[in-house]
Amino acid sequence: MILPGQTIGMVGGGQLGRMFAIAATQMGYQVVVFCETEQEPAAQIAHHCVFGRLNNMDAVEAFATQCDVITLEFENIPAATIAKCQEYAPTYPSSDVLATAQDRLREKTTLQNAGLPVAPFVKVVDAESLAEAAKVVGLPLILKTARSGYDGKGQHRITTLADASDVDWTLCDEWVAEQLIAFDREVSVMVARTADGRTSTFPIFENDHVNHILDVTMIPATLSDTVRQQASEIAITAAEALDVVGLLCVEMFVISSEGGEQVLINEVAPRPHNSGHLTIEACHTSQFEQHVRAVCGLPLGNTEMVCGGAAMANLLGDVWGDETQTPPWDDALAVDGVKLHLYGKVHAKPGRKMGHLTCVGENRDAVVEKVREARRRLTPSS
């Protein structure tokens, strides 16, 4: 057990590392961040920083020797980096978990072998194998790179086999052809798991996406009690199958069938997740505090909601328009109950996550409208 006063290492200096560091600091931990520059969001607030590239083993060693436990904010980290960290301190998630999370084929196969519901998929390497895969999963289908890719990057919708001519096959040696799922809604389940196997899930998040990027998250999700229980059990089983210590976000499709609604796993992420940001205000324990508790071996916190409904709206760089402009934050914050979280990123670029707005209240639909209205007041064209 790593108690307050000891040092937690965070690999990654982005907004997830920043919000983790805030939670850890509030609990009395020292936080050292490993990232490339002092301008990164987490570096701005950490107690200590070690700067270097992920493949700089001297820098990794200098970082790891300062830590009592190490965690991370993103999964695309070289295995050698995490292996080096593990030489000096317990590191969660482990290099084995990362190896699975970095490879969609390995990830989906692991989940499928655990008896969990995933969309039918086939390994693809070129246009010829794509044609064979289409015979199995049908058309249209979704083609994804087996490695890397997020927020819709590295993905293609294949409606006819002629669409294969638009694919840059040099991006990845292996691809995944997935059956295109006609879903009603997208939800995500955040589960925390400790090294000794204790688990806890948050209320299920309902998510709206725009251009493959999360736009608005709301709770409670509009699910029956049966489906809600099913989704939570699937997330816990996924965390156990992958042997995750820390947090695991399981993104799912809600689909209708003759027997009623059911859920199907889309993707997983072994870290805090964008959809969980609203837990900072909406739950007794935020996802970031729970992450601290999980990797440090502490009792897991109460994840129940403190309100009837909550919502979060992402703020992308588009809100800034011209980078020289300052958005009218006062106009947005004039919407009753809305709170602002900015990540401290230096450059606002279209599509880049720069912050988020949250609101809690007794009525979910009302707080969703409030965060949307607050964001509309920030948009240059509105």
N, C-alpha and C positions, 0 to 999 in steps of 0.2 A: 504494500500500500504506500502510495506517495502522498504525503500529507502537506497541507499548506505550509509555506515557508521553503519548500524544496523547489527545484527548477524543472520546468517543462520546456522542452524544445519543440519548436514548430518549423517544419520544413515548408517554406512557401510564404511569400510576403503579401499575398492578395487580400481581398476583403474578408474571406472566410478566416484566414489567419488573424486578421485584425480583430474581428468580433470574438474569436476564440480568446485572444490575448486579453481583451477587455474583461471577459468573464473570469478568466483565470486570475487576473490581477485583483479583481474584486474579492476573490476567495482567498487571497493572500499568497498566491504563488509568484515566484519569479518566472519570467518568460524570456527565453532567448530565441530569436528568429534567424533562420538561415535563408537568405535571399540574395538577389544580385545588387540592388542599389538602396540607398537610404531614402529614396523617394517612394518606395513601395508602401502600400497602406499599412501593413502590419509593422513595418520598420519604424513608422512614425510614433508608435506608442509602446513598443517593446522595451523591457528593461535593458536588454543587450541585443546586439546584432552581430552576426558573422556574415560578411559579404563574399560571394563567390558563385561561380557557376556550378550546376548540379554535378558535373563530372570532374570538378576540382577536388580530389580526394584529400589534399592537405587542408583545404577550407572545411570540408565535411568533418574531418577529424577534429579540427579546432572547435567546431560547433558541438559535436557529439560529446566531447570530453567535459563540457560544461553542464550536461543534462542528467537528471535523474530518471526521466522518461521522455520519449520522443514521439510526436505524432505529426500529421501532415494535413495539408488542406487541398491537395489535388493528387490524382493518381498517376499522372504521366511523369513519373520520376524513374530514372535509371535504377535497375535492380541492384547494381553495384553500390549506388549511393545509400540505399536502405540497408544493404548488407553491412556496409561500413558503420552505419549508425548503430546497428544491432550488436556490434562488437563492444560498444561502450555503455549502452543503456537499453532497457526494454523499448521496443519500437512498435507502435500500433497505428494503422494495420501493418502486418508483417510483409516482407518481400514476397512471400508466396501469395498473399491476398492481392497484392499489387499486380503480380504477374497475371493473375486471373482477370482482374478488373481492366487491365490494359489490352486484353485480347477478347473481342466479342465472341469469337468462336469458342474459346475455352470457357468463358463466362456462361454462355447460353447452354453449353454442354453440361457444365457442372450443375446448373439449376435444373436442367431437364433430368439429369440422372438422380437428382434429389426428389423427383416426383412433382416438381413445381410446374405450373402452367406457363409455358412460353409460346410465342408465335412459331409456327413451323418455319424452319430455316434450313438452308443448304450452303455449304462452302462453295465459293466461286473464285476463279483466278483469272478468267478472261471471258471474252464474248461467247466463245464456244460453250464453256461450262455454264455460263449464264442461261443459255438456251436450254440446256439440260435441266437446270434448276427450275426454270419456269414451268417445266412439265410436272414438277413436284409441288411447288407452292402456288402455282398459277400466276396469271397476270391480271391486273397490274401487281407489281411487287416493289419493295423498298430495298435498294442496294446500298450497303454501308461498308466502309472500310473496316477491316477487322481490328485495326489499331488506330489510335488517335481519333479525332473528330468529336465535336461537342456543339451544342446549340445549332444542330442541323448541318454542321460542316462535315464533308466527307460522305454525304448521302445523296442518292439519286432516286427519283421515282421512275420506275421503268414501266411504261404503259404498253409499249410494243417492243419487240426485240431490236427494232431499228434505233431505239433510244440508246443502245449500247455504244453507238458511235460517238455519243457525247461524253462518255466516261473516259477519264484519264487513268488508264489501268496502271500507269507507272507510280501512282500515289501510294499503292500498297500491294504487297505480294499476295495477300489473301483478302477476300471480301466475303460478306455475308448477304445472301439473298433471303429476305424475310417475306412471308406472306403479308400483304397489305390488309390490316385489320380495320373493319368498319366498326369504330367504337363510338360510344355515346359521350363519354367524358374521360378525362385523364385525371388520375389521382396519384398521390405519392404517400408512402408510409415510411416514417423515420423510426428506426429501431436502434436502441443503444444496447450494447453487450459488453460485459466485463470479461476479464481473462478467466475468471472462474465460472463463466457461463450464465450469469444473471442477465436477464433481458427486461426491457421496458419499451413500449411503443408510445408515440405521440398520437393525438387525434389525427385522423386522416385528412390530408390536404387535398382540396380540389383545385385544379390548375387550368388556366386558360393560356394558350400560347399564341404568339403572333410571329410569323416568319421563323418558326422553329425556336424562338426564344421565349422563355417564360415571361408572361405579361402581368397576370394577376393571380394570386393564390388566395383562397378563402377557406375558412372553417366555420362550422362543421361541414363536411362533405355531404352531398345529397345521396346518401346510400342507406339501404335497409340495414337493420341491426345484423342480419345474417351475413350480408356481403361485407359489412364493416368488420365483423369478427373474422370472416374468411381472409380478408386482406391483411389483417394484423397477424394472423397465424402464418400466412405465406411469407410475410416479411421476416418473422422470427426464424422460420425454417431456413430461409435464404441466408440469414446472418450466421446460423449454425453450420449450414453446408459450406459456406465460404470461410468459416472460422474467423469472422471479423471481430476485432476488439476495438471499441470506439463506436462510431456511428455508421449505419448503413441506410442509405435512402433507396427505396425500391419504388421505381416509377411503374405505374400500372395503367392499362386500358380497362375501362368499364364497358362491357359489351352485353347486348341483350340476346337472349336465346329463348327457345321454347320453354325451358325450365325456369326462366327468370334471368335476372342479372348475374353476371359473374365477372371476375377480374382475371387479367392476363398480364404477366410481367413484360414490360417493355425493356427497361434498362435498370441497372443498379449503379450506385456510386458509394464507395466506402469512406465517407467523409460528411461533414455538414453540407447542407444543400440549400440552394436559393429558395426553394419552396418552404423551408423551415424558418425563414427569417422572422415571420410573424410571431413565432413562439416567444420572442423577447418580451413582447407586451401581453401576449394572449394566454400564456401558460404559466403555471407556478414555477416551472423550471424551463429555461430556454434550451434550445438544441445545443448551444455553445457551452452552457454550464453542464449539461448532461454529458457532452463530449469530454469535458474536464473530469467529471466524476467517473466516467467509464474507463478512461485510460489510466487514471490514478488508482483505480480499485476501490473507490469510495461507494457508499450506498447510493443507488440511483435515485434521482429526485422525482417528485410528484409531477406528472405531465398533464394533469387535468387542466381544462380551460378555466380561466378566471372570469370569463364573460360568456355571453350568449352567442356572439359571433365576432369574427376578426377577418381582416383582409390586408393584403400587401400588394402594392403596385411597384414594379421595377421602374427605375429611372435610368434610361439609356442616354448616351452622349447626344442623341438627337435633341434632347430637351434644351441643350445649350445653344443650338444653332451655330452661329459664329462663336468660336472658342473665346473671343474677347468679351462676349456678353455674359452678364450674370443673371441667371434665372430669377424671376420675382418670387423668392422664397416666402416673403411676407404674404403674398396673395395665396399661396398654397396653404400656409400655416394658419390662415384665417378660417379655413374650414374646420369646424369644431371637432376636436378629438384627433386630428391628424398629426402624426409624428414623423419627423424627418431623420433619415440616416444617410449620411454621405460618407464615401469610402476614402476620401483624400487622394484620389487619383489626379495626377497633374494635367493630363490631356484628355479632353472630352471628344471621343470619336463616335460617329454614328454606329449604333449597335453595341457599343461597349457599356457594360454595366457600371454605372457610376454611383448608384445609391438606391434607396427605396423609401417608399412611404408606407406607413401602417396606420390602422385605425381599429379600435375595439369598441364593442357596444353590446346591446342586447339583441339586435336584429342583424343577421348576416347581410341581407340584401342592402340594408341601409348603410352599413360600413363599407361595403363594396362600392356603392355609389359615391361615398365620401372620398375614398382614395382616388377614384377615377376623376372626380371633379377637381380635386387638388392638383392632380397631374395635368388636367386640361388647362388649368390656370398657368402652368409653367411652360406649356408648349408654345414656341414662337408663332406658329401659324394659327393658333386658336384665338 
